[in-house]
């Protein structure tokens, strides 16, 4: 899988979960059925992405003025 959680074969972001969600169980692409990775690895990847997103500064709209305070 590449960043953004898209299947390397077809680009779909959807995953098909196994009935038994152990960390070793393999997940598949919901569109083409390609085996992606183990459930445990997928969970860790999602958690890492959420943590990275939380650390990103809030984005300003294009053209927004920046206010600088002298001090």
WOFEN-V906477 format. One record per residue. N is the residue number from 1. RES is the residue in one letter. PSI is psi in whole degrees, 0 to 359 (999 if undefined). OMEGA is omega in degrees with one decimal (none if undefined). Layout:
BEGIN
((N:RES:PSI:OMEGA) (N:RES:PSI:OMEGA))
END
This chain:
BEGIN
((1:X:149:175.5) (2:X:173:-179.3) (3:X:151:-176.8) (4:X:3:175.2) (5:X:43:175.2) (6:X:140:177.0) (7:X:134:179.5) (8:X:336:-178.9) (9:X:315:-173.6) (10:X:350:178.2) (11:X:356:-178.4) (12:X:137:175.9) (13:X:354:-176.6) (14:X:142:176.7) (15:X:151:175.7) (16:X:120:-177.3) (17:X:145:176.1) (18:X:158:179.7) (19:X:322:-179.1) (20:X:103:-175.8) (21:X:69:171.4) (22:X:160:179.7) (23:X:336:-178.1) (24:X:347:-177.7) (25:X:139:-177.1) (26:X:139:174.5) (27:X:155:-177.7) (28:X:159:173.7) (29:X:134:-179.1) (30:X:337:-178.5) (31:X:305:-172.1) (32:X:350:177.8) (33:X:3:179.3) (34:X:137:175.7) (35:X:128:-174.4) (36:X:301:-178.9) (37:X:175:177.4) (38:X:149:-179.8) (39:X:316:-180.0) (40:X:317:178.6) (41:X:321:178.8) (42:X:316:178.1) (43:X:315:-179.8) (44:X:322:179.5) (45:X:317:178.3) (46:X:316:179.4) (47:X:319:179.3) (48:X:321:178.8) (49:X:319:178.0) (50:X:319:179.0) (51:X:319:179.1) (52:X:319:178.8) (53:X:324:-179.5) (54:X:333:-179.6) (55:X:343:-177.7) (56:X:138:176.7) (57:X:153:178.2) (58:X:138:-179.6) (59:X:139:176.2) (60:X:148:174.6) (61:X:150:178.3) (62:X:136:178.4) (63:X:3:-179.8) (64:X:139:179.3) (65:X:149:176.8) (66:X:127:-179.7) (67:X:122:178.1) (68:X:132:-179.0) (69:X:125:178.4) (70:X:142:-179.9) (71:X:999:none))
END
